[in-house]
Amino acid sequence: MEKVPHVSELHDPPTAQQLVESVREWLETDVFPQVEGRLQFHTRVAMNVLAMVERELELGIEQNEHYAAGLAAFQCNSEAELAEKIRTGSLSSQEVEEFVLNSVKEKLRVANPKYLRDE
């Protein structure tokens, strides 16, 4: 497991990412196989949530930096401002389309990478 760059050195191991991974793995290997029905469903939901947190801890800083740089390139301070400019037609180009598509892909990399087609 790689060290998350934004975790302060003040905190001793295990890192937040390592803790989340440990709980998810425990749910997968020890809890999930032993339960059924509603409890198994809720265990699966918890495992998926923890996997999302793991991916965001791993990818989030870099994704946010790229996203902020992209918004700035289009002179936007927020996604809402970008959407308004697209809606009013004051901003439209192949670069904008690629930025929006890439943003959706990056969100899926965290939320559920299974939805991404092989690239």
VENPE-V180143 format. One line per field, one symbol per residue. phi: phi as a letter, one per 30 degrees, with the letter a starting at -180 (. if undefined). psi: psi as a letter, one per 20 degrees, with the letter a starting at -180 (. if undefined). burial: 1 if it has 16 or more other C-alpha atoms within 10 Angstrom, else 0. A space follows every 10 residues. Layout:
phi=???
psi=???
burial=???
//
This chain:
phi=.dddddddde dddddedddd ddddddddcc cedccbiedd eddddddddd dddeddddce dddddddddd eddchbcadd ddddddddid baaddddddd ddddddddec dadddddec
psi=pqpphipqih pqqqrgghgg gggghggghh ggiirrcghg ghgggggggh hggghhhghg ggghghgghg ghhjlqirhg gggghggiji oprhhgghgg ghggghghhg gnihipqp.
burial=0001000000 0000111101 1001101100 1100000001 0011011001 1111111101 0010001001 1001010000 0100100000 0000010011 0010110011 100000000
//
